[in-house]
Amino acid sequence: MNRKPDWLKRKISLNSLNINQVRNLIYSSHLNTVCQSAKCPNIFECFGKKTATFMLMGNICTRNCGFCGIKSGKPEILDEDEPSRVANAVKEMGLKYVVITSVTRDDLPDGGVSHFAKTVSEINRLNLELRIECLIPDFKGNVNNLEILLAEDLNVLNHNMETVKKNFSKVRKYADYETSLNILKSAKSLKPDIYTKSGFMLGLGENREEIVELLSDLKEADCDIVTIGQYLRPSGLNIQVKKYYRPEEFESIKELAENFNFKAVISGIFVRSSYGAGIILDGILNKNKTKN
């Protein structure tokens, strides 16, 4: 399936000045973003709004997931100054909500969690009055590693399931379905007041029953926020798209997910886990204020 349907085309207004400013800041600060490395379709829109998702610990991953556009291979040496540079970039961009993610670093004893924690600490040290979301790898399923990060002051813990259980062996062949669910469940157990979040893609060969199973498992794991988007093949080396879902199908699946009473469900073709993340949390917080 190589031909993309018409509904994948969209027009957005771009602020080229902001885009260039964000690009230049990232380049001069020697930082990586998942926006660039993973070839995100929303990159120009997000850069135009002066937002970005910072990607820690280099841009080479120790895993080689079938859906992902990030390079796989021997990772870079850990840059101990990176956390402070990220914090300074967050300050310069004037962010009120920041998403931090990373490549998977199976070569590091703690999976890189200490680096995550240091970055959160450096941002908080600047007293910027913002909210922080960490989009994490599975840290090899080590709950002790997760505890190190949750000791820091962050608002949202995000770990993506990416796909239904049946697809894990080909889409996330070095990951484990139950391990990923346990990351979310353990986060709530360790820090009950944190918001947990997970995302998955459609178009990888799943059926409705398998989507329901995943949603049920996420609810069982006490996940608060679910994001659902269309898988778009980053390159010819990645898994082929099995189906392009129509906009009305995304709406139908959103309605299906809302039956599980998550705090928020975001579903759409170009939805990505960190896309509009601050708006999603603001919506939840505003709902809570209205109830009170």
Order of alpha helices (4+ residues) and beta strands (2+ residues): alpha-beta-alpha-alpha-beta-beta-beta-alpha-beta-alpha-beta-alpha-beta-alpha-alpha-beta-alpha-beta-alpha-beta-alpha
